[in-house]
Amino acid sequence: MVNQQRIPTRHVSPAPARKATAAVVDALVALACGLAAGAVAGVKVSDGVVELRPQSPAVWGLALGVAVGVSFANHVLLTLAARASLGKVITGVRVIRACDGRRPGLFRLIGRWLFGFYWMVLFVPLHLATDSDVEQQDAVGLRMVRRTIRS
């Protein structure tokens, strides 16, 4: 009864602060890349004068597209290759399949990435508005565990 989900006991769940820090780092990376791409697209040089045009829809469209693309590359492709996104590498956690502790597959990682947007849009504002202690849930049969150093 102790291990009902058949999760290997050698995997230790990270603290909520570690999970949150990984999510914040990943979000900041995607946001910074998107804003940088938007800023580059919004620069207009005429007669030696540099002008930034943030009101252009193309600037915000490119910023959003780059932010989503970087998020996908970080959360899906990098995690597929290294079992962890950039934020997870920095905080010392990785993603495994909950049932057997093995490497996650592409479709589960895509599902987890999409679930993250759902969580961000629905539960984060609710959590902030009610000051609740809800933790982010593991999704699509994947979970985060602390990275172990092999000797």
C-alpha positions in Angstrom: 0.0 0.0 0.0 2.9 2.3 0.5 3.9 2.3 -3.1 0.6 2.0 -4.9 1.7 3.6 -8.2 4.7 1.3 -8.6 7.1 4.2 -8.5 10.6 3.1 -7.9 11.5 4.1 -4.4 15.0 5.2 -5.3 13.6 8.3 -6.9 13.1 11.2 -4.5 10.5 13.9 -5.2 11.9 17.4 -5.2 10.7 20.1 -2.8 8.0 22.4 -4.0 10.4 25.3 -4.0 12.8 23.4 -6.3 9.9 22.7 -8.7 8.8 26.3 -8.6 12.3 27.6 -9.2 12.7 25.3 -12.2 9.4 26.5 -13.7 10.3 30.2 -13.1 13.7 29.8 -14.8 12.1 28.0 -17.8 9.5 30.8 -18.1 12.1 33.5 -17.9 14.3 31.9 -20.6 11.3 31.7 -23.0 10.1 35.2 -22.1 13.6 36.8 -22.5 14.1 35.1 -25.9 10.7 36.2 -27.1 11.2 39.8 -25.9 14.7 39.9 -27.5 13.3 38.7 -30.8 10.5 41.2 -30.7 12.9 44.0 -29.9 15.1 43.1 -32.8 12.1 43.0 -35.1 10.8 46.4 -33.9 14.0 48.3 -34.6 13.9 50.7 -37.5 17.0 52.6 -38.6 16.4 55.7 -40.8 18.9 58.5 -41.4 21.2 57.2 -38.6 18.4 57.3 -36.0 17.4 54.1 -34.3 13.8 53.8 -33.5 12.0 51.1 -31.6 8.4 50.5 -32.7 6.7 48.3 -30.0 3.2 49.1 -31.3 3.7 47.0 -34.4 1.7 43.7 -34.4 4.6 42.0 -36.2 6.8 42.7 -33.2 4.4 41.1 -30.7 3.6 38.2 -33.1 7.3 37.4 -33.5 7.9 37.8 -29.7 5.0 35.4 -28.9 6.1 32.9 -31.6 9.7 32.9 -30.5 8.7 32.5 -26.8 6.4 29.5 -27.6 9.1 28.0 -29.9 11.8 28.3 -27.2 9.4 26.9 -24.6 8.8 23.9 -26.9 12.4 23.4 -27.6 13.3 23.7 -23.9 10.5 21.6 -22.4 10.1 18.9 -25.1 13.2 18.6 -27.2 15.8 19.3 -24.6 14.0 17.1 -22.1 13.8 14.3 -24.7 17.6 14.5 -25.1 18.7 15.2 -21.5 15.7 14.3 -19.3 15.5 17.9 -18.1 14.8 21.4 -19.3 17.3 24.2 -18.7 15.5 25.2 -15.4 15.5 21.6 -14.2 19.2 21.1 -15.0 20.0 24.3 -12.9 17.8 23.1 -10.0 18.9 19.5 -10.1 15.8 17.7 -11.1 14.8 15.6 -14.1 11.7 14.1 -15.7 10.9 10.4 -15.6 8.0 8.1 -16.4 6.0 7.6 -13.2 5.4 3.9 -13.9 8.9 2.6 -14.3 11.4 5.5 -13.9 12.5 5.3 -17.5 13.1 8.0 -20.1 10.0 9.9 -21.2 8.8 9.7 -24.8 8.1 12.5 -27.3 4.3 12.4 -27.1 4.2 12.4 -23.3 6.5 15.3 -23.2 4.3 17.2 -25.7 1.3 16.4 -23.5 3.2 17.6 -20.4 4.2 20.8 -22.1 0.6 21.5 -23.2 -0.7 20.7 -19.7 1.7 23.3 -18.3 -0.1 26.0 -20.3 -3.4 24.7 -19.0 -2.1 24.8 -15.5 -0.6 28.3 -15.9 -3.8 29.8 -17.3 -6.3 28.1 -15.0 -4.7 27.2 -11.7 -1.9 29.8 -11.2 -4.3 32.8 -11.1 -6.7 30.8 -8.9 -3.9 29.9 -6.5 -2.7 33.5 -6.3 -6.2 34.9 -5.8 -7.1 32.5 -3.0 -3.6 32.2 -1.5 -4.0 28.4 -1.5 -1.2 25.9 -1.1 -2.0 23.9 -4.3 1.1 22.2 -5.8 1.6 21.7 -9.5 0.5 18.1 -10.4 2.5 15.7 -12.4 0.8 15.1 -15.8 0.5 12.4 -18.5 2.3 9.7 -16.5 5.5 11.8 -16.0 6.9 13.1 -12.8 9.9 15.2 -11.6 12.5 13.7 -9.4 15.8 14.9 -7.9 18.8 14.2 -10.0 21.3 11.8 -8.5 25.0 12.1 -8.9 26.5 8.8 -10.0 29.8 7.9 -8.5 
